[in-house]
Amino acid sequence: MSALPEQRPGQRREQAEFVRRRRAIFTGLLTRLDRDAAVQALALWQAEFSTRPVFALHDFLGRVCQDMGLRVRRGELHRALVGALSLDEAELAPDPGDANGLAGSGDHSPGSAGALPAGARTVFEAVYHAFMTQAEGSGVDTGVRVRVMRRLVGLGLSPAALKSLSGWVAGEASGLPEGLTLDTLRGLLHLAYLSACEELGPVSADRLLAAAVREVENGAVAADYHPRGLL
């Protein structure tokens, strides 16, 4: 019998983060749905939405409400999911994967963990800067920075990279640390979005992120890498 291939540390971190997201989605669903309905909705998320961008939460919840005939308001579900995604791991519901056949339904952990595509770093910096400028205009940039810094450890970086990235988020360093993967940049933008949701609410945070992406889409840097590849 041949041995299973050993997972690299990066792959293990990605899988752990995927399980954490699944637990968070399940936790949020449980605040508005009974367990059977939450498990059914979670299976839909894993099969069709787990690798899609932040904006897909709206599409996911639309499907949940439509397919399951739910009367619960989509906005309430969205707030519940955003809140759950920002909880500490100890506050999350146990992972239902093994008990409900979800864990074995395929590898849905985020990909693209390798070297950055050409232009992705420059585009990320442009999108993040535009997003934080939008946050500043709404008076929440400091709150967003603080919330992001508290959650950086969840990106699974080395101590040196974490320290450098913390300095960049705080505005004390001019450039991102070297060696960050595309998944790390996506994760950092997602942390900023979640933090803005907590400061302003999901509707306003969606507007901020959409405005930031549109701004960069209309700029010259988008010719090298499309901003929506970061979502």
C-alpha positions in Angstrom: 0.0 0.0 0.0 1.5 3.3 -1.0 1.8 6.0 1.6 -0.3 9.2 1.2 1.6 12.2 0.1 2.7 14.4 3.0 1.1 17.8 3.1 3.4 20.8 3.1 3.1 23.3 6.0 1.4 25.8 3.6 -1.1 23.2 2.5 -1.9 22.3 6.2 -2.4 26.0 7.0 -4.8 26.4 4.0 -6.8 23.4 5.0 -7.0 24.5 8.6 -8.2 28.0 7.5 -10.8 26.4 5.2 -12.1 24.3 8.1 -12.2 27.4 10.3 -14.2 29.2 7.6 -16.6 26.3 7.4 -17.1 26.3 11.1 -17.7 30.1 11.1 -20.3 29.8 8.3 -22.0 27.0 10.2 -21.9 29.0 13.4 -23.6 32.0 11.7 -26.2 29.8 10.1 -27.1 28.2 13.4 -28.1 31.5 14.8 -31.0 31.8 12.4 -31.7 28.2 11.2 -32.3 24.9 12.9 -29.5 22.4 12.7 -30.8 20.4 9.7 -31.4 23.5 7.7 -27.9 24.8 8.7 -26.3 21.6 7.6 -28.1 21.7 4.2 -27.1 25.3 3.7 -23.5 24.6 4.6 -23.4 21.8 2.1 -24.5 24.3 -0.6 -21.8 26.7 0.5 -19.0 24.1 0.4 -20.1 22.7 -3.0 -20.6 26.0 -4.8 -19.4 29.0 -2.9 -16.5 28.2 -0.7 -13.9 29.2 -3.2 -15.7 32.2 -4.5 -15.0 35.8 -3.5 -16.4 37.8 -0.5 -19.2 39.2 -2.6 -20.5 35.7 -3.1 -22.0 35.7 0.4 -24.9 37.6 -1.1 -25.4 35.1 -3.8 -25.1 32.2 -1.3 -27.7 33.7 1.0 -30.0 34.4 -1.9 -29.8 30.7 -2.9 -30.3 29.6 0.7 -33.5 31.7 1.1 -34.8 30.7 -2.3 -34.0 27.0 -2.4 -35.0 26.3 1.2 -38.1 28.5 1.2 -36.9 30.5 4.2 -38.7 33.5 5.5 -35.7 34.7 7.4 -34.4 38.1 6.1 -31.2 37.8 4.0 -29.8 40.9 5.8 -30.1 39.1 9.2 -28.3 36.1 7.8 -25.6 38.2 6.3 -24.9 40.0 9.6 -24.8 36.7 11.4 -22.3 35.2 9.0 -20.1 38.3 9.0 -20.1 38.3 12.8 -19.3 34.6 13.0 -16.4 35.0 10.5 -14.8 37.4 13.0 -15.2 35.2 16.1 -12.3 33.5 17.9 -11.9 29.9 17.1 -12.9 28.8 20.6 -16.3 30.5 20.0 -17.1 28.6 16.8 -19.4 25.6 16.6 -17.7 22.2 16.1 -17.0 21.3 12.5 -19.9 19.3 11.2 -17.9 17.9 8.2 -17.1 14.4 9.4 -20.5 13.8 10.9 -22.4 14.9 7.8 -20.3 13.8 4.9 -19.1 17.3 4.1 -15.4 16.8 4.9 -15.0 14.0 2.4 -16.8 15.8 -0.5 -13.6 17.0 -2.1 -10.8 19.4 -1.5 -12.2 22.9 -1.5 -9.4 24.7 0.2 -8.2 27.9 -1.4 -5.7 27.5 -4.1 -3.1 29.8 -5.7 -0.8 29.6 -2.7 2.3 29.8 -4.7 4.3 32.7 -6.3 2.3 35.8 -7.0 1.1 36.4 -10.5 2.7 39.3 -12.3 1.2 42.6 -11.2 -0.8 41.1 -8.3 1.2 42.8 -5.6 1.0 46.2 -7.1 -2.8 45.8 -7.7 -3.3 44.6 -4.1 -1.5 47.6 -2.7 -3.7 49.9 -4.9 -7.0 48.2 -3.9 -6.1 48.1 -0.2 -5.0 51.8 -0.3 -8.2 52.7 -2.1 -10.3 50.7 0.4 -8.6 52.4 3.4 -9.1 55.8 1.8 -12.8 55.0 1.5 -12.7 53.9 5.2 -11.0 57.1 6.2 -13.7 59.1 4.4 -16.3 57.2 6.5 -14.3 57.9 9.7 -13.5 54.3 10.4 -10.0 53.8 9.1 -8.4 53.6 12.5 -10.9 51.1 13.7 -10.4 49.0 10.6 -6.6 49.0 11.0 -6.8 48.0 14.7 -9.2 45.1 13.9 -7.1 43.9 11.0 -3.9 43.9 13.2 -5.6 41.8 15.9 -6.5 39.1 13.3 -3.2 39.0 11.3 -2.0 35.9 13.3 -4.8 34.0 11.5 -3.0 34.3 8.2 -0.4 31.7 9.4 2.7 33.8 8.7 6.1 33.4 10.2 6.9 35.7 13.1 9.2 37.8 11.0 6.6 38.2 8.2 3.9 38.9 10.7 5.9 41.6 12.3 6.6 43.3 9.0 3.0 43.0 7.8 1.8 44.5 11.1 4.0 47.5 10.5 2.6 47.9 7.0 -1.0 47.7 8.1 -0.3 50.2 10.9 1.2 52.6 8.3 4.7 52.4 9.8 6.3 50.6 6.8 6.2 51.7 3.2 6.2 48.3 1.6 4.7 44.9 2.0 7.1 42.2 3.3 8.5 39.9 0.6 7.3 36.3 0.0 3.6 36.8 0.5 1.3 34.5 -1.5 -1.8 35.4 -3.4 -3.9 33.6 -0.7 -2.3 35.8 1.9 -3.1 39.0 0.0 -6.7 37.8 -0.5 -6.9 36.9 3.2 -5.6 40.4 4.2 -8.2 42.1 2.0 -10.9 39.9 3.5 -9.8 40.9 7.0 -10.1 44.5 6.0 -13.6 43.9 4.6 -14.7 42.0 7.7 -13.4 44.8 9.9 -15.3 47.4 7.9 -18.4 45.3 8.3 -18.1 45.5 12.0 -17.4 49.2 11.9 -20.1 50.2 9.4 -22.3 47.2 8.7 -22.1 44.8 5.7 -24.0 47.1 3.2 -21.6 50.0 3.7 -18.6 47.7 3.7 -19.7 46.2 0.4 -19.9 49.7 -1.1 -16.5 50.6 0.1 -14.9 47.5 -1.3 -16.8 47.8 -4.6 -15.7 51.4 -5.0 -12.1 50.5 -4.3 -12.1 47.8 -6.9 -13.8 50.0 -9.5 -11.2 52.7 -8.9 -8.3 50.3 -9.5 -10.1 48.6 -12.4 -10.1 52.0 -14.1 -6.4 52.6 -13.5 -3.3 51.5 -15.5 -2.2 48.8 -13.0 -5.3 46.7 -13.8 -3.7 45.9 -17.2 -1.2 43.6 -15.4 -3.6 41.9 -13.0 -7.3 42.2 -12.7 -8.3 43.5 -9.2 -11.2 41.0 -8.9 -8.6 38.2 -8.8 -8.0 39.4 -5.2 -11.6 38.8 -4.1 
